[in-house]
Amino acid sequence: MASRAFTFLLALLPAVASAYPNTHPVLAWSSRSSKALSSVAASDAAKTGSHAIAEALYNHNDICEHDAVIVVEHAGLHASDLRSLSPSCHTSKALSGAPSKLQLAYVESDSRFANPFVDLADVLSGRCGSRAVSHSPSFDELALDADQGKHVVSISLPPLEDGETGSSRKSAMANHESWLSSELAKIEEVFSNYLVIYSGSPGVSLHARQSSSSSTFDSVQADPSPKGGILKRYQLLTPGLILVLLVVLFILIPIIFVGVSALSSIQSPLSNEIPKGFIAEEKKNQ
């Protein structure tokens, strides 16, 4: 049993070592077999930073064979955000059914404020003679025309703050993925031979975003004392405390109860026996 646990921990070491700050996932898939994706996935570039992966992919001879290359930037995206998505969503289905794919959970960012897949998109469009198009949720409806030749579409999703966790982050991720799915469906109707690159990038922390907002709205005075009881002001039941309470209630207390019950049931062997040689007359004489 101990050897199995040790083996399991050893298997987790590579993933734990890779899951450090300043990393983000990189996903890529194509509607048709792509030599560019297959070669990058098998090369050493997949084990290095995002800039090396982008250069290896964009400089491949077969990258221009795709009618459309869609580059999706999602600042603050983590591998855990992708795992929270439903298996029935567009991204999961596209990856599972793609003839060529690239899935990297933890790719080191070469720069704090840059995404090489987006920065080199203009270079790719110039090399392939493609039309460069930018799109985001704040833009008007995406207009594409296959008669205008190949396209390089850069899509920017709203960022996910580093400090945001729990249900709010999961809900934001689901909304972003839903909007992205609808836009990708529109692109797929126009281009049958396409390549999608979905990359995260270092995001802005929630604290920095709040500080920026407070400096912009200095004239607005907030109430320093939050309304509500103590449960609204402080987080009393943390995951660690809940785990300790469960261990005490369902493990320690039953063990103590069983032990006390066992001790109380022990009786002396002499308590119910009459001593040998005992005569009632002797007791009377005493």
Salt bridges, closest charged atoms under 4 A:
GLU55 OE2 - HIS51 ND1 3.60
ASP67 OD1 - LYS150 NZ 3.61
ASP81 OD1 - ARG169 NE 2.76
GLU141 OE2 - LYS186 NZ 3.98
GLU161 OE2 - ARG209 NE 3.09
ASP162 OD1 - HIS78 NE2 3.96
ASP162 OD2 - ARG112 NH2 3.94
GLU183 OE1 - HIS135 NE2 3.00
GLU183 OE2 - LYS186 NZ 3.31
GLU188 OE2 - HIS90 NE2 3.19
